Amino acid sequence: MDAQQLFAKNMRRIRLEKNLTQERVAEAADLHVNYISSVERAERNISIRNISRIASALGVPMSILVSKDQER
């Protein structure tokens, strides 16, 4: 699994654990819902700025989103 896929998997898992919709994450991160959806499908490269925005929207440190220890 590459870094993009790992990020996508962790992002989706955390979002679902927190019972958040893609729309809510997009709104909180000030990003378009289509962007959030494509990131979760590992279809987009993501900037550090957007990783930070998404982490903040999910209420987690950025490191959690890229950690292999978070895989399930």
Buried (B, 14 or more C-beta within 10 A) or exposed (E): EEEBEBBBBBBBBBBEEEEBEBEBBBBBBEBEBEBBBBBBEBEBEBEEEBBBBBBBBBEBEBEBBBBEEBEE
